[in-house]
Amino acid sequence: MVLDDNPNYLLINKELPRIAGSLRTLWGCAEFDEFVRNLLTESGDGARSGFPMRIAQALFRLAEDHEAEFPQFSRGRARLSEVIPNYIRDAYHKRRAR
């Protein structure tokens, strides 16, 4: 897969080019899923305000694409696709509660 043809990557790149640059650098590396997990999880200090839902969904879909293309990096770990939907749901509810 070429990231420049991926609509989820293109959306992230348009709205968050710095994060997109990191995603591009980590594409095809074992560290990719950890980077996305860290983006989508609350840091615990309340410093993060979260992403708009369309960006969180694009990150999730991009993580799914990465898992499909590089399954060797998911062995022995919970797949992002099993974990991230809970983070997206929780983030959505937190934003609506404000």
Biopython code that builds the backbone (N, CA, C, O; Angstrom):
import numpy as np
from Bio.PDB.StructureBuilder import StructureBuilder

atoms = [
    (1, "MET", "N", (0.843, -1.188, 0.000)),
    (1, "MET", "CA", (0.000, 0.000, 0.000)),
    (1, "MET", "C", (0.880, 1.240, 0.000)),
    (1, "MET", "O", (1.885, 1.309, 0.707)),
    (2, "VAL", "N", (0.499, 2.177, -0.775)),
    (2, "VAL", "CA", (1.192, 3.456, -0.807)),
    (2, "VAL", "C", (0.374, 4.450, 0.003)),
    (2, "VAL", "O", (-0.814, 4.644, -0.258)),
    (3, "LEU", "N", (1.001, 5.069, 0.972)),
    (3, "LEU", "CA", (0.264, 5.994, 1.849)),
    (3, "LEU", "C", (-0.354, 7.153, 1.081)),
    (3, "LEU", "O", (-1.422, 7.641, 1.451)),
    (4, "ASP", "N", (0.299, 7.596, 0.023)),
    (4, "ASP", "CA", (-0.232, 8.735, -0.733)),
    (4, "ASP", "C", (-1.540, 8.412, -1.454)),
    (4, "ASP", "O", (-2.218, 9.314, -1.947)),
    (5, "ASP", "N", (-1.891, 7.133, -1.517)),
    (5, "ASP", "CA", (-3.161, 6.724, -2.109)),
    (5, "ASP", "C", (-4.195, 6.348, -1.051)),
    (5, "ASP", "O", (-5.317, 5.972, -1.392)),
    (6, "ASN", "N", (-3.840, 6.443, 0.205)),
    (6, "ASN", "CA", (-4.726, 6.036, 1.284)),
    (6, "ASN", "C", (-5.545, 7.254, 1.755)),
    (6, "ASN", "O", (-4.975, 8.226, 2.249)),
    (7, "PRO", "N", (-6.881, 7.200, 1.602)),
    (7, "PRO", "CA", (-7.692, 8.365, 1.980)),
    (7, "PRO", "C", (-7.597, 8.724, 3.459)),
    (7, "PRO", "O", (-7.722, 9.896, 3.816)),
    (8, "ASN", "N", (-7.379, 7.743, 4.319)),
    (8, "ASN", "CA", (-7.249, 8.035, 5.749)),
    (8, "ASN", "C", (-5.955, 8.792, 6.026)),
    (8, "ASN", "O", (-5.942, 9.756, 6.792)),
    (9, "TYR", "N", (-4.877, 8.354, 5.402)),
    (9, "TYR", "CA", (-3.602, 9.062, 5.561)),
    (9, "TYR", "C", (-3.715, 10.479, 4.994)),
    (9, "TYR", "O", (-3.226, 11.433, 5.600)),
    (10, "LEU", "N", (-4.351, 10.613, 3.847)),
    (10, "LEU", "CA", (-4.473, 11.935, 3.215)),
    (10, "LEU", "C", (-5.255, 12.906, 4.101)),
    (10, "LEU", "O", (-4.910, 14.084, 4.190)),
    (11, "LEU", "N", (-6.303, 12.414, 4.754)),
    (11, "LEU", "CA", (-7.068, 13.265, 5.676)),
    (11, "LEU", "C", (-6.200, 13.705, 6.850)),
    (11, "LEU", "O", (-6.193, 14.881, 7.216)),
    (12, "ILE", "N", (-5.472, 12.763, 7.436)),
    (12, "ILE", "CA", (-4.594, 13.096, 8.563)),
    (12, "ILE", "C", (-3.520, 14.079, 8.116)),
    (12, "ILE", "O", (-3.219, 15.040, 8.824)),
    (13, "ASN", "N", (-2.948, 13.841, 6.951)),
    (13, "ASN", "CA", (-1.900, 14.726, 6.433)),
    (13, "ASN", "C", (-2.419, 16.140, 6.198)),
    (13, "ASN", "O", (-1.713, 17.117, 6.449)),
    (14, "LYS", "N", (-3.648, 16.247, 5.719)),
    (14, "LYS", "CA", (-4.242, 17.569, 5.466)),
    (14, "LYS", "C", (-4.445, 18.349, 6.770)),
    (14, "LYS", "O", (-4.176, 19.549, 6.834)),
    (15, "GLU", "N", (-4.922, 17.654, 7.805)),
    (15, "GLU", "CA", (-5.274, 18.350, 9.044)),
    (15, "GLU", "C", (-4.170, 18.345, 10.098)),
    (15, "GLU", "O", (-4.090, 19.255, 10.923)),
    (16, "LEU", "N", (-3.310, 17.310, 10.068)),
    (16, "LEU", "CA", (-2.256, 17.182, 11.083)),
    (16, "LEU", "C", (-0.963, 16.722, 10.410)),
    (16, "LEU", "O", (-0.541, 15.581, 10.598)),
    (17, "PRO", "N", (-0.337, 17.592, 9.634)),
    (17, "PRO", "CA", (0.830, 17.170, 8.846)),
    (17, "PRO", "C", (2.003, 16.650, 9.685)),
    (17, "PRO", "O", (2.739, 15.773, 9.234)),
    (18, "ARG", "N", (2.181, 17.167, 10.872)),
    (18, "ARG", "CA", (3.293, 16.681, 11.697)),
    (18, "ARG", "C", (3.076, 15.230, 12.118)),
    (18, "ARG", "O", (3.995, 14.414, 12.064)),
    (19, "ILE", "N", (1.866, 14.924, 12.532)),
    (19, "ILE", "CA", (1.543, 13.545, 12.888)),
    (19, "ILE", "C", (1.634, 12.656, 11.653)),
    (19, "ILE", "O", (2.133, 11.533, 11.733)),
    (20, "ALA", "N", (1.159, 13.143, 10.519)),
    (20, "ALA", "CA", (1.241, 12.362, 9.278)),
    (20, "ALA", "C", (2.691, 12.053, 8.929)),
    (20, "ALA", "O", (2.993, 10.960, 8.450)),
    (21, "GLY", "N", (3.579, 12.992, 9.161)),
    (21, "GLY", "CA", (4.998, 12.752, 8.900)),
    (21, "GLY", "C", (5.538, 11.628, 9.773)),
    (21, "GLY", "O", (6.319, 10.796, 9.310)),
    (22, "SER", "N", (5.130, 11.604, 11.018)),
    (22, "SER", "CA", (5.557, 10.521, 11.913)),
    (22, "SER", "C", (4.963, 9.187, 11.477)),
    (22, "SER", "O", (5.642, 8.161, 11.522)),
    (23, "LEU", "N", (3.701, 9.194, 11.056)),
    (23, "LEU", "CA", (3.072, 7.973, 10.566)),
    (23, "LEU", "C", (3.815, 7.435, 9.350)),
    (23, "LEU", "O", (4.042, 6.231, 9.238)),
    (24, "ARG", "N", (4.190, 8.325, 8.447)),
    (24, "ARG", "CA", (4.933, 7.921, 7.252)),
    (24, "ARG", "C", (6.279, 7.309, 7.641)),
    (24, "ARG", "O", (6.678, 6.283, 7.090)),
    (25, "THR", "N", (6.970, 7.932, 8.581)),
    (25, "THR", "CA", (8.275, 7.443, 9.019)),
    (25, "THR", "C", (8.155, 6.051, 9.641)),
    (25, "THR", "O", (9.023, 5.201, 9.438)),
    (26, "LEU", "N", (7.087, 5.821, 10.392)),
    (26, "LEU", "CA", (6.922, 4.562, 11.118)),
    (26, "LEU", "C", (6.194, 3.481, 10.318)),
    (26, "LEU", "O", (6.119, 2.335, 10.759)),
    (27, "TRP", "N", (5.658, 3.831, 9.149)),
    (27, "TRP", "CA", (4.928, 2.856, 8.337)),
    (27, "TRP", "C", (5.849, 1.685, 8.004)),
    (27, "TRP", "O", (6.953, 1.874, 7.493)),
    (28, "GLY", "N", (5.386, 0.492, 8.296)),
    (28, "GLY", "CA", (6.180, -0.700, 8.032)),
    (28, "GLY", "C", (7.126, -1.070, 9.158)),
    (28, "GLY", "O", (7.943, -1.979, 9.017)),
    (29, "CYS", "N", (7.016, -0.369, 10.272)),
    (29, "CYS", "CA", (7.871, -0.632, 11.440)),
    (29, "CYS", "C", (7.022, -1.136, 12.602)),
    (29, "CYS", "O", (5.828, -0.849, 12.687)),
    (30, "ALA", "N", (7.648, -1.878, 13.481)),
    (30, "ALA", "CA", (6.949, -2.410, 14.652)),
    (30, "ALA", "C", (6.430, -1.284, 15.551)),
    (30, "ALA", "O", (5.449, -1.481, 16.268)),
    (31, "GLU", "N", (7.056, -0.131, 15.528)),
    (31, "GLU", "CA", (6.683, 0.981, 16.413)),
    (31, "GLU", "C", (5.413, 1.696, 15.973)),
    (31, "GLU", "O", (4.872, 2.505, 16.726)),
    (32, "PHE", "N", (4.931, 1.413, 14.771)),
    (32, "PHE", "CA", (3.759, 2.113, 14.244)),
    (32, "PHE", "C", (2.556, 1.963, 15.169)),
    (32, "PHE", "O", (1.921, 2.953, 15.535)),
    (33, "ASP", "N", (2.239, 0.709, 15.551)),
    (33, "ASP", "CA", (1.035, 0.509, 16.350)),
    (33, "ASP", "C", (1.135, 1.171, 17.723)),
    (33, "ASP", "O", (0.140, 1.685, 18.235)),
    (34, "GLU", "N", (2.309, 1.163, 18.314)),
    (34, "GLU", "CA", (2.484, 1.832, 19.617)),
    (34, "GLU", "C", (2.286, 3.342, 19.482)),
    (34, "GLU", "O", (1.699, 3.976, 20.358)),
    (35, "PHE", "N", (2.772, 3.906, 18.394)),
    (35, "PHE", "CA", (2.593, 5.334, 18.152)),
    (35, "PHE", "C", (1.107, 5.677, 18.047)),
    (35, "PHE", "O", (0.645, 6.644, 18.653)),
    (36, "VAL", "N", (0.361, 4.882, 17.278)),
    (36, "VAL", "CA", (-1.073, 5.142, 17.121)),
    (36, "VAL", "C", (-1.801, 4.925, 18.441)),
    (36, "VAL", "O", (-2.688, 5.704, 18.791)),
    (37, "ARG", "N", (-1.440, 3.884, 19.174)),
    (37, "ARG", "CA", (-2.044, 3.661, 20.495)),
    (37, "ARG", "C", (-1.842, 4.882, 21.393)),
    (37, "ARG", "O", (-2.774, 5.339, 22.055)),
    (38, "ASN", "N", (-0.628, 5.399, 21.405)),
    (38, "ASN", "CA", (-0.338, 6.562, 22.250)),
    (38, "ASN", "C", (-1.121, 7.793, 21.805)),
    (38, "ASN", "O", (-1.534, 8.604, 22.634)),
    (39, "LEU", "N", (-1.323, 7.931, 20.507)),
    (39, "LEU", "CA", (-2.112, 9.064, 20.020)),
    (39, "LEU", "C", (-3.564, 8.976, 20.486)),
    (39, "LEU", "O", (-4.188, 9.988, 20.806)),
    (40, "LEU", "N", (-4.084, 7.764, 20.517)),
    (40, "LEU", "CA", (-5.507, 7.590, 20.786)),
    (40, "LEU", "C", (-5.853, 7.333, 22.243)),
    (40, "LEU", "O", (-7.028, 7.228, 22.592)),
    (41, "THR", "N", (-4.847, 7.231, 23.091)),
    (41, "THR", "CA", (-5.140, 6.997, 24.498)),
    (41, "THR", "C", (-4.906, 8.256, 25.308)),
    (41, "THR", "O", (-4.053, 9.082, 24.984)),
    (42, "GLU", "N", (-5.663, 8.375, 26.339)),
    (42, "GLU", "CA", (-5.545, 9.516, 27.243)),
    (42, "GLU", "C", (-4.236, 9.413, 28.008)),
    (42, "GLU", "O", (-3.872, 8.340, 28.491)),
    (43, "SER", "N", (-3.545, 10.508, 28.114)),
    (43, "SER", "CA", (-2.250, 10.521, 28.803)),
    (43, "SER", "C", (-2.397, 10.457, 30.316)),
    (43, "SER", "O", (-1.430, 10.172, 31.022)),
    (44, "GLY", "N", (-3.598, 10.719, 30.819)),
    (44, "GLY", "CA", (-3.825, 10.646, 32.259)),
    (44, "GLY", "C", (-3.657, 11.983, 32.959)),
    (44, "GLY", "O", (-4.119, 12.155, 34.087)),
    (45, "ASP", "N", (-2.997, 12.938, 32.301)),
    (45, "ASP", "CA", (-2.791, 14.237, 32.932)),
    (45, "ASP", "C", (-3.795, 15.280, 32.441)),
    (45, "ASP", "O", (-3.748, 16.437, 32.858)),
    (46, "GLY", "N", (-4.701, 14.867, 31.556)),
    (46, "GLY", "CA", (-5.712, 15.789, 31.051)),
    (46, "GLY", "C", (-5.185, 16.778, 30.038)),
    (46, "GLY", "O", (-5.915, 17.683, 29.633)),
    (47, "ALA", "N", (-3.932, 16.636, 29.613)),
    (47, "ALA", "CA", (-3.333, 17.591, 28.689)),
    (47, "ALA", "C", (-3.867, 17.444, 27.266)),
    (47, "ALA", "O", (-3.875, 18.410, 26.502)),
    (48, "ARG", "N", (-4.306, 16.260, 26.914)),
    (48, "ARG", "CA", (-4.809, 16.038, 25.557)),
    (48, "ARG", "C", (-6.287, 16.341, 25.497)),
    (48, "ARG", "O", (-7.048, 15.987, 26.398)),
    (49, "SER", "N", (-6.680, 16.995, 24.433)),
    (49, "SER", "CA", (-8.100, 17.281, 24.258)),
    (49, "SER", "C", (-8.755, 16.282, 23.320)),
    (49, "SER", "O", (-9.971, 16.330, 23.133)),
    (50, "GLY", "N", (-7.987, 15.383, 22.727)),
    (50, "GLY", "CA", (-8.541, 14.391, 21.820)),
    (50, "GLY", "C", (-8.576, 14.899, 20.397)),
    (50, "GLY", "O", (-8.261, 16.056, 20.116)),
    (51, "PHE", "N", (-8.962, 14.014, 19.516)),
    (51, "PHE", "CA", (-9.056, 14.333, 18.098)),
    (51, "PHE", "C", (-10.515, 14.430, 17.698)),
    (51, "PHE", "O", (-11.378, 13.822, 18.331)),
    (52, "PRO", "N", (-10.793, 15.190, 16.653)),
    (52, "PRO", "CA", (-12.147, 15.123, 16.096)),
    (52, "PRO", "C", (-12.427, 13.670, 15.692)),
    (52, "PRO", "O", (-11.503, 12.931, 15.351)),
    (53, "MET", "N", (-13.680, 13.269, 15.729)),
    (53, "MET", "CA", (-14.039, 11.888, 15.456)),
    (53, "MET", "C", (-13.526, 11.421, 14.093)),
    (53, "MET", "O", (-13.074, 10.282, 13.975)),
    (54, "ARG", "N", (-13.582, 12.256, 13.073)),
    (54, "ARG", "CA", (-13.137, 11.838, 11.737)),
    (54, "ARG", "C", (-11.637, 11.524, 11.723)),
    (54, "ARG", "O", (-11.198, 10.649, 10.976)),
    (55, "ILE", "N", (-10.846, 12.234, 12.546)),
    (55, "ILE", "CA", (-9.408, 11.966, 12.612)),
    (55, "ILE", "C", (-9.153, 10.686, 13.411)),
    (55, "ILE", "O", (-8.323, 9.864, 13.023)),
    (56, "ALA", "N", (-9.864, 10.519, 14.522)),
    (56, "ALA", "CA", (-9.714, 9.292, 15.317)),
    (56, "ALA", "C", (-10.080, 8.074, 14.471)),
    (56, "ALA", "O", (-9.397, 7.051, 14.528)),
    (57, "GLN", "N", (-11.141, 8.177, 13.697)),
    (57, "GLN", "CA", (-11.536, 7.067, 12.835)),
    (57, "GLN", "C", (-10.500, 6.822, 11.742)),
    (57, "GLN", "O", (-10.207, 5.672, 11.414)),
    (58, "ALA", "N", (-9.948, 7.882, 11.182)),
    (58, "ALA", "CA", (-8.914, 7.726, 10.149)),
    (58, "ALA", "C", (-7.672, 7.061, 10.732)),
    (58, "ALA", "O", (-7.061, 6.217, 10.077)),
    (59, "LEU", "N", (-7.293, 7.425, 11.945)),
    (59, "LEU", "CA", (-6.154, 6.779, 12.603)),
    (59, "LEU", "C", (-6.433, 5.296, 12.827)),
    (59, "LEU", "O", (-5.568, 4.450, 12.600)),
    (60, "PHE", "N", (-7.635, 4.996, 13.271)),
    (60, "PHE", "CA", (-8.023, 3.609, 13.496)),
    (60, "PHE", "C", (-7.962, 2.806, 12.198)),
    (60, "PHE", "O", (-7.411, 1.706, 12.169)),
    (61, "ARG", "N", (-8.528, 3.354, 11.132)),
    (61, "ARG", "CA", (-8.525, 2.640, 9.843)),
    (61, "ARG", "C", (-7.109, 2.481, 9.309)),
    (61, "ARG", "O", (-6.767, 1.444, 8.740)),
    (62, "LEU", "N", (-6.300, 3.490, 9.490)),
    (62, "LEU", "CA", (-4.908, 3.386, 9.051)),
    (62, "LEU", "C", (-4.178, 2.310, 9.850)),
    (62, "LEU", "O", (-3.362, 1.571, 9.299)),
    (63, "ALA", "N", (-4.470, 2.222, 11.142)),
    (63, "ALA", "CA", (-3.877, 1.168, 11.966)),
    (63, "ALA", "C", (-4.329, -0.207, 11.490)),
    (63, "ALA", "O", (-3.538, -1.150, 11.473)),
    (64, "GLU", "N", (-5.593, -0.326, 11.106)),
    (64, "GLU", "CA", (-6.079, -1.596, 10.555)),
    (64, "GLU", "C", (-5.340, -1.942, 9.262)),
    (64, "GLU", "O", (-4.975, -3.097, 9.046)),
    (65, "ASP", "N", (-5.122, -0.952, 8.410)),
    (65, "ASP", "CA", (-4.381, -1.182, 7.163)),
    (65, "ASP", "C", (-2.959, -1.648, 7.457)),
    (65, "ASP", "O", (-2.437, -2.542, 6.790)),
    (66, "HIS", "N", (-2.341, -1.034, 8.460)),
    (66, "HIS", "CA", (-0.978, -1.412, 8.824)),
    (66, "HIS", "C", (-0.948, -2.850, 9.355)),
    (66, "HIS", "O", (-0.062, -3.624, 8.995)),
    (67, "GLU", "N", (-1.906, -3.206, 10.202)),
    (67, "GLU", "CA", (-1.980, -4.568, 10.726)),
    (67, "GLU", "C", (-2.164, -5.581, 9.601)),
    (67, "GLU", "O", (-1.571, -6.659, 9.630)),
    (68, "ALA", "N", (-2.987, -5.234, 8.607)),
    (68, "ALA", "CA", (-3.230, -6.153, 7.495)),
    (68, "ALA", "C", (-1.978, -6.330, 6.642)),
    (68, "ALA", "O", (-1.683, -7.432, 6.180)),
    (69, "GLU", "N", (-1.252, -5.249, 6.439)),
    (69, "GLU", "CA", (-0.066, -5.318, 5.592)),
    (69, "GLU", "C", (1.154, -5.883, 6.319)),
    (69, "GLU", "O", (2.017, -6.506, 5.700)),
    (70, "PHE", "N", (1.222, -5.664, 7.631)),
    (70, "PHE", "CA", (2.382, -6.105, 8.413)),
    (70, "PHE", "C", (1.922, -6.887, 9.648)),
    (70, "PHE", "O", (2.137, -6.438, 10.774)),
    (71, "PRO", "N", (1.300, -8.039, 9.453)),
    (71, "PRO", "CA", (0.754, -8.795, 10.600)),
    (71, "PRO", "C", (1.825, -9.289, 11.566)),
    (71, "PRO", "O", (1.515, -9.601, 12.716)),
    (72, "GLN", "N", (3.051, -9.364, 11.132)),
    (72, "GLN", "CA", (4.122, -9.851, 12.004)),
    (72, "GLN", "C", (4.321, -8.940, 13.219)),
    (72, "GLN", "O", (4.859, -9.384, 14.232)),
    (73, "PHE", "N", (3.907, -7.706, 13.138)),
    (73, "PHE", "CA", (4.100, -6.786, 14.261)),
    (73, "PHE", "C", (2.990, -6.890, 15.299)),
    (73, "PHE", "O", (3.092, -6.296, 16.372)),
    (74, "SER", "N", (1.940, -7.632, 14.998)),
    (74, "SER", "CA", (0.821, -7.774, 15.930)),
    (74, "SER", "C", (0.872, -9.076, 16.708)),
    (74, "SER", "O", (0.087, -9.277, 17.635)),
    (75, "ARG", "N", (1.771, -9.947, 16.347)),
    (75, "ARG", "CA", (1.842, -11.245, 17.027)),
    (75, "ARG", "C", (2.157, -11.072, 18.504)),
    (75, "ARG", "O", (3.068, -10.339, 18.888)),
    (76, "GLY", "N", (1.368, -11.775, 19.325)),
    (76, "GLY", "CA", (1.618, -11.753, 20.761)),
    (76, "GLY", "C", (1.076, -10.519, 21.462)),
    (76, "GLY", "O", (1.247, -10.378, 22.673)),
    (77, "ARG", "N", (0.433, -9.630, 20.736)),
    (77, "ARG", "CA", (-0.128, -8.415, 21.337)),
    (77, "ARG", "C", (-1.596, -8.328, 20.990)),
    (77, "ARG", "O", (-2.053, -8.920, 20.012)),
    (78, "ALA", "N", (-2.321, -7.595, 21.787)),
    (78, "ALA", "CA", (-3.705, -7.318, 21.424)),
    (78, "ALA", "C", (-3.678, -6.474, 20.156)),
    (78, "ALA", "O", (-2.957, -5.480, 20.066)),
    (79, "ARG", "N", (-4.462, -6.884, 19.197)),
    (79, "ARG", "CA", (-4.514, -6.125, 17.946)),
    (79, "ARG", "C", (-5.140, -4.760, 18.210)),
    (79, "ARG", "O", (-6.061, -4.625, 19.016)),
    (80, "LEU", "N", (-4.628, -3.766, 17.522)),
    (80, "LEU", "CA", (-5.192, -2.426, 17.674)),
    (80, "LEU", "C", (-6.684, -2.421, 17.386)),
    (80, "LEU", "O", (-7.448, -1.712, 18.042)),
    (81, "SER", "N", (-7.094, -3.206, 16.413)),
    (81, "SER", "CA", (-8.513, -3.236, 16.050)),
    (81, "SER", "C", (-9.379, -3.789, 17.181)),
    (81, "SER", "O", (-10.593, -3.582, 17.181)),
    (82, "GLU", "N", (-8.777, -4.489, 18.142)),
    (82, "GLU", "CA", (-9.517, -4.981, 19.302)),
    (82, "GLU", "C", (-9.557, -3.950, 20.426)),
    (82, "GLU", "O", (-10.454, -3.979, 21.269)),
    (83, "VAL", "N", (-8.597, -3.053, 20.437)),
    (83, "VAL", "CA", (-8.434, -2.127, 21.553)),
    (83, "VAL", "C", (-8.929, -0.721, 21.211)),
    (83, "VAL", "O", (-9.602, -0.089, 22.025)),
    (84, "ILE", "N", (-8.614, -0.243, 20.055)),
    (84, "ILE", "CA", (-8.866, 1.153, 19.706)),
    (84, "ILE", "C", (-10.340, 1.537, 19.707)),
    (84, "ILE", "O", (-10.658, 2.643, 20.144)),
    (85, "PRO", "N", (-11.263, 0.688, 19.244)),
    (85, "PRO", "CA", (-12.662, 1.150, 19.269)),
    (85, "PRO", "C", (-13.121, 1.623, 20.638)),
    (85, "PRO", "O", (-13.922, 2.553, 20.733)),
    (86, "ASN", "N", (-12.630, 1.001, 21.692)),
    (86, "ASN", "CA", (-12.984, 1.444, 23.048)),
    (86, "ASN", "C", (-12.444, 2.844, 23.319)),
    (86, "ASN", "O", (-13.125, 3.661, 23.939)),
    (87, "TYR", "N", (-11.234, 3.128, 22.863)),
    (87, "TYR", "CA", (-10.654, 4.454, 23.056)),
    (87, "TYR", "C", (-11.440, 5.506, 22.283)),
    (87, "TYR", "O", (-11.702, 6.597, 22.789)),
    (88, "ILE", "N", (-11.814, 5.167, 21.053)),
    (88, "ILE", "CA", (-12.581, 6.111, 20.247)),
    (88, "ILE", "C", (-13.932, 6.372, 20.897)),
    (88, "ILE", "O", (-14.363, 7.522, 20.986)),
    (89, "ARG", "N", (-14.602, 5.326, 21.350)),
    (89, "ARG", "CA", (-15.896, 5.481, 22.010)),
    (89, "ARG", "C", (-15.752, 6.350, 23.260)),
    (89, "ARG", "O", (-16.539, 7.272, 23.474)),
    (90, "ASP", "N", (-14.750, 6.056, 24.079)),
    (90, "ASP", "CA", (-14.538, 6.816, 25.313)),
    (90, "ASP", "C", (-14.225, 8.278, 25.011)),
    (90, "ASP", "O", (-14.740, 9.176, 25.677)),
    (91, "ALA", "N", (-13.387, 8.515, 24.014)),
    (91, "ALA", "CA", (-13.041, 9.895, 23.649)),
    (91, "ALA", "C", (-14.274, 10.643, 23.159)),
    (91, "ALA", "O", (-14.466, 11.814, 23.487)),
    (92, "TYR", "N", (-15.097, 9.977, 22.384)),
    (92, "TYR", "CA", (-16.313, 10.607, 21.879)),
    (92, "TYR", "C", (-17.225, 11.011, 23.027)),
    (92, "TYR", "O", (-17.754, 12.122, 23.038)),
    (93, "HIS", "N", (-17.410, 10.125, 23.986)),
    (93, "HIS", "CA", (-18.277, 10.428, 25.124)),
    (93, "HIS", "C", (-17.698, 11.538, 25.989)),
    (93, "HIS", "O", (-18.449, 12.360, 26.514)),
    (94, "LYS", "N", (-16.398, 11.580, 26.147)),
    (94, "LYS", "CA", (-15.766, 12.651, 26.925)),
    (94, "LYS", "C", (-15.992, 14.001, 26.251)),
    (94, "LYS", "O", (-16.298, 14.988, 26.920)),
    (95, "ARG", "N", (-15.842, 14.047, 24.926)),
    (95, "ARG", "CA", (-16.028, 15.311, 24.203)),
    (95, "ARG", "C", (-17.472, 15.781, 24.285)),
    (95, "ARG", "O", (-17.723, 16.979, 24.411)),
    (96, "ARG", "N", (-18.421, 14.862, 24.217)),
    (96, "ARG", "CA", (-19.834, 15.231, 24.279)),
    (96, "ARG", "C", (-20.220, 15.705, 25.675)),
    (96, "ARG", "O", (-21.154, 16.492, 25.823)),
    (97, "ALA", "N", (-19.517, 15.239, 26.694)),
    (97, "ALA", "CA", (-19.831, 15.604, 28.079)),
    (97, "ALA", "C", (-19.392, 17.022, 28.417)),
    (97, "ALA", "O", (-19.843, 17.590, 29.411)),
    (98, "ARG", "N", (-18.527, 17.591, 27.608)),
    (98, "ARG", "CA", (-18.025, 18.939, 27.923)),
    (98, "ARG", "C", (-19.038, 20.004, 27.707)),
    (98, "ARG", "O", (-18.753, 21.181, 27.931)),
]
sb = StructureBuilder()
sb.init_structure("model")
sb.init_model(0)
sb.init_chain("A")
sb.init_seg("    ")
for serial, (resi, resn, name, xyz) in enumerate(atoms, 1):
    if name == "N":
        sb.init_residue(resn, " ", resi, " ")
    sb.init_atom(name, np.array(xyz, "f"), 0.0, 1.0, " ", f" {name:<3s}", serial, name[0])
structure = sb.get_structure()
